[in-house]
Amino acid sequence: MAEHVKYIEKIRTYLCKNDVRGAFSEEELDLLEAVLGLISYHIFRLSNDYELNDDYRTDVMRVLILLAYKLCYSNLTAELREFIYSFAELIYNWNNNYYKDEAILIICLLLTKLSMTTSIFLELIDASRKLLSKHMDLFMWLPPSIELRKNHLEELLKDNMGE
């Protein structure tokens, strides 16, 4: 249960940040908060005999689809990516312990793997940009000795071609 509480607090913290709030409409935020409230309530009750109706499943699936859409099509910040990962992990843990729905399980696994992979790709892109920038700086800077050698090489080529 401690892990659930950690994710719930992390998600609530992210929901207060502008980067995360700005990525969602008011209706989407209401849905996220409703599902977070439902999961929190259910976890804190710790009752396996508590029946969830299909309305709850529909809301959880809507949240997962929303998170997948945001992960794929929005301007991802590190905070938004971490928010999506944390929410997917919370739903995954809740589903494993209480609801046990295979479709929810698969989507949660997909979201966590995709958010981690996206994070790795964004880090690779950032590293590549830095490397390219350093390479361009080095390429544009020619020490005088190289410039002299280049002129000397051109003269030698002219002499060889003229003969």
C-alpha contacts under 8 A as a table, 3 or more apart, distances in Angstrom:
res1	aa1	res2	aa2	distance
1	M	4	H	5.09
1	M	5	V	6.34
1	M	43	I	7.51
2	A	5	V	5.10
2	A	6	K	6.22
3	E	6	K	5.04
3	E	7	Y	6.40
4	H	7	Y	5.25
4	H	8	I	6.14
4	H	43	I	7.70
4	H	90	L	6.28
4	H	93	N	7.39
4	H	94	W	7.83
5	V	8	I	5.01
5	V	9	E	6.09
6	K	9	E	5.36
6	K	10	K	6.14
7	Y	10	K	4.98
7	Y	11	I	6.02
7	Y	86	S	5.95
7	Y	87	F	7.23
7	Y	89	E	7.66
7	Y	90	L	5.98
8	I	11	I	5.17
8	I	12	R	6.16
8	I	36	L	7.46
8	I	40	S	7.21
8	I	90	L	7.27
9	E	12	R	5.08
9	E	13	T	6.11
10	K	13	T	5.09
10	K	14	Y	6.24
10	K	83	F	7.83
10	K	86	S	7.33
11	I	14	Y	5.05
11	I	15	L	6.10
11	I	83	F	6.15
11	I	86	S	6.59
11	I	87	F	6.53
12	R	15	L	5.04
12	R	16	C	6.65
13	T	16	C	5.42
13	T	17	K	6.97
14	Y	17	K	5.23
14	Y	20	V	6.30
14	Y	79	E	7.24
14	Y	80	L	7.93
14	Y	83	F	6.23
15	L	18	N	7.95
15	L	20	V	6.09
15	L	21	R	5.97
16	C	20	V	7.62
16	C	21	R	6.85
17	K	20	V	5.64
17	K	21	R	6.12
18	N	21	R	4.95
18	N	22	G	5.54
19	D	22	G	5.41
19	D	23	A	6.61
19	D	77	T	7.26
19	D	79	E	6.84
19	D	80	L	6.68
20	V	23	A	5.37
20	V	24	F	7.14
20	V	79	E	6.79
20	V	80	L	5.29
20	V	83	F	7.48
21	R	24	F	5.64
21	R	25	S	7.84
21	R	29	L	7.36
22	G	25	S	7.44
23	A	70	K	7.78
23	A	74	S	7.42
23	A	80	L	7.89
24	F	27	E	7.96
24	F	28	E	5.69
24	F	29	L	6.07
25	S	28	E	5.11
25	S	29	L	6.16
26	E	29	L	5.02
26	E	30	D	6.14
27	E	30	D	5.09
27	E	31	L	6.32
28	E	31	L	5.05
28	E	32	L	6.18
28	E	66	L	7.99
29	L	32	L	5.01
29	L	33	E	6.06
30	D	33	E	5.18
30	D	34	A	6.01
31	L	34	A	5.05
31	L	35	V	6.19
31	L	59	D	7.33
31	L	63	V	7.04
32	L	35	V	5.36
32	L	36	L	6.06
32	L	63	V	6.35
33	E	36	L	4.97
33	E	37	G	5.98
34	A	37	G	5.04
34	A	38	L	6.15
35	V	38	L	4.92
35	V	39	I	6.09
35	V	56	Y	7.89
35	V	59	D	6.69
35	V	60	V	6.31
35	V	63	V	7.59
36	L	39	I	5.22
36	L	40	S	5.97
37	G	40	S	5.04
37	G	41	Y	5.99
38	L	41	Y	5.17
38	L	42	H	6.10
39	I	42	H	5.05
39	I	43	I	5.99
39	I	91	I	7.66
39	I	94	W	7.05
40	S	43	I	5.20
40	S	44	F	6.07
41	Y	44	F	5.31
41	Y	45	R	6.18
42	H	45	R	5.18
42	H	46	L	6.43
42	H	47	S	7.34
42	H	50	Y	7.98
43	I	46	L	5.15
43	I	47	S	7.78
43	I	94	W	7.21
47	S	50	Y	5.68
48	N	51	E	7.92
48	N	98	Y	6.03
52	L	55	D	7.99
52	L	56	Y	6.30
52	L	57	R	7.52
52	L	99	Y	7.74
53	N	56	Y	5.78
53	N	57	R	6.97
54	D	57	R	4.96
54	D	58	T	6.07
55	D	58	T	5.07
55	D	59	D	6.27
56	Y	59	D	5.10
56	Y	60	V	6.18
57	R	60	V	5.09
57	R	61	M	6.07
58	T	61	M	5.10
58	T	62	R	6.06
59	D	62	R	4.96
59	D	63	V	6.24
60	V	63	V	5.11
60	V	64	L	6.29
60	V	91	I	7.99
61	M	64	L	5.02
61	M	65	I	6.14
61	M	104	I	6.86
62	R	65	I	5.16
62	R	66	L	6.04
63	V	66	L	4.97
63	V	67	L	6.08
64	L	67	L	5.09
64	L	68	A	6.14
64	L	88	A	7.24
64	L	104	I	7.97
64	L	107	I	6.94
64	L	108	C	7.27
65	I	68	A	5.03
65	I	69	Y	6.11
66	L	69	Y	5.09
66	L	70	K	6.20
67	L	70	K	5.09
67	L	71	L	6.03
67	L	84	I	6.06
67	L	111	L	7.81
68	A	71	L	5.05
68	A	72	C	6.23
68	A	111	L	6.37
69	Y	72	C	5.26
69	Y	73	Y	5.81
69	Y	74	S	7.58
70	K	73	Y	5.31
70	K	74	S	4.96
70	K	76	L	7.92
71	L	74	S	6.27
71	L	76	L	6.91
71	L	81	R	6.98
71	L	84	I	7.36
71	L	115	S	7.03
76	L	80	L	6.01
76	L	81	R	6.19
77	T	80	L	5.19
77	T	81	R	6.17
78	A	81	R	5.16
78	A	82	E	6.11
78	A	119	S	7.91
79	E	82	E	5.09
79	E	83	F	6.01
80	L	83	F	4.92
80	L	84	I	6.19
81	R	84	I	5.21
81	R	85	Y	6.20
81	R	115	S	6.23
81	R	119	S	7.63
82	E	85	Y	4.99
82	E	86	S	6.00
82	E	115	S	7.85
83	F	86	S	5.13
83	F	87	F	6.07
84	I	87	F	5.22
84	I	88	A	6.07
84	I	111	L	7.68
84	I	112	T	7.96
84	I	115	S	7.40
85	Y	88	A	5.21
85	Y	89	E	6.10
85	Y	111	L	6.86
85	Y	112	T	5.33
85	Y	115	S	6.15
85	Y	116	M	7.86
86	S	89	E	5.05
86	S	90	L	6.12
87	F	90	L	5.08
87	F	91	I	6.24
88	A	91	I	5.19
88	A	92	Y	5.98
88	A	108	C	5.16
88	A	109	L	7.78
88	A	111	L	6.40
88	A	112	T	6.33
89	E	92	Y	4.91
89	E	93	N	6.10
89	E	108	C	6.82
89	E	112	T	6.91
90	L	93	N	5.24
90	L	94	W	6.06
91	I	94	W	5.00
91	I	95	N	5.83
91	I	104	I	8.00
91	I	108	C	7.04
92	Y	95	N	5.10
92	Y	96	N	6.12
92	Y	104	I	7.31
92	Y	105	L	5.91
92	Y	108	C	5.59
92	Y	109	L	7.47
93	N	96	N	5.14
93	N	97	N	6.20
94	W	97	N	5.29
94	W	98	Y	5.79
94	W	99	Y	6.98
95	N	98	Y	5.37
95	N	99	Y	4.63
95	N	100	K	5.00
95	N	101	D	6.48
95	N	104	I	7.13
95	N	105	L	6.84
96	N	99	Y	6.52
96	N	100	K	5.18
96	N	101	D	7.89
96	N	105	L	7.49
97	N	100	K	6.87
100	K	105	L	7.64
101	D	104	I	5.47
101	D	105	L	6.30
102	E	105	L	4.93
102	E	106	I	6.22
103	A	106	I	5.22
103	A	107	I	6.28
104	I	107	I	5.27
104	I	108	C	6.07
105	L	108	C	5.23
105	L	109	L	6.22
106	I	109	L	5.18
106	I	110	L	6.14
107	I	110	L	4.97
107	I	111	L	6.11
108	C	111	L	5.09
108	C	112	T	6.18
109	L	112	T	5.26
109	L	113	K	6.11
110	L	113	K	5.29
110	L	114	L	5.88
111	L	114	L	5.06
111	L	115	S	5.92
112	T	115	S	5.24
112	T	116	M	6.22
113	K	116	M	5.19
113	K	117	T	6.05
114	L	117	T	4.99
114	L	118	T	5.88
115	S	118	T	5.03
115	S	119	S	6.12
116	M	119	S	5.08
116	M	120	I	6.37
117	T	120	I	5.07
117	T	121	F	6.20
118	T	121	F	5.08
118	T	122	L	6.08
119	S	122	L	5.21
119	S	123	E	6.24
120	I	123	E	5.13
120	I	124	L	6.20
121	F	124	L	4.95
121	F	125	I	6.12
122	L	125	I	5.05
122	L	126	D	6.14
123	E	126	D	5.06
123	E	127	A	6.11
124	L	127	A	5.06
124	L	128	S	6.02
125	I	128	S	5.02
125	I	129	R	6.15
126	D	129	R	5.16
126	D	130	K	6.33
127	A	130	K	5.15
127	A	131	L	6.13
128	S	131	L	5.01
128	S	132	L	5.98
129	R	132	L	5.07
129	R	133	S	6.06
130	K	133	S	5.07
130	K	134	K	6.25
131	L	134	K	5.17
131	L	135	H	6.08
132	L	135	H	4.96
132	L	136	M	6.05
133	S	136	M	5.13
133	S	137	D	6.18
134	K	137	D	5.05
134	K	138	L	6.18
135	H	138	L	5.10
135	H	139	F	6.00
136	M	139	F	4.92
136	M	140	M	5.99
137	D	140	M	5.29
137	D	141	W	6.27
138	L	141	W	5.22
138	L	142	L	7.64
139	F	142	L	6.97
142	L	146	I	6.29
142	L	147	E	6.54
143	P	146	I	5.51
143	P	147	E	6.53
144	P	147	E	4.97
144	P	148	L	6.16
145	S	148	L	5.12
145	S	149	R	6.24
146	I	149	R	5.04
146	I	150	K	6.09
147	E	150	K	5.03
147	E	151	N	6.33
148	L	151	N	5.15
148	L	152	H	6.12
149	R	152	H	4.92
149	R	153	L	5.99
150	K	153	L	5.06
150	K	154	E	6.25
151	N	154	E	5.08
151	N	155	E	6.28
152	H	155	E	5.12
152	H	156	L	6.24
153	L	156	L	5.08
153	L	157	L	6.14
154	E	157	L	5.06
154	E	158	K	6.18
155	E	158	K	5.04
155	E	159	D	6.16
156	L	159	D	5.07
156	L	160	N	6.16
157	L	160	N	5.13
157	L	161	M	6.01
158	K	161	M	5.11
158	K	162	G	5.99
159	D	162	G	5.17
159	D	163	E	6.48
160	N	163	E	5.54
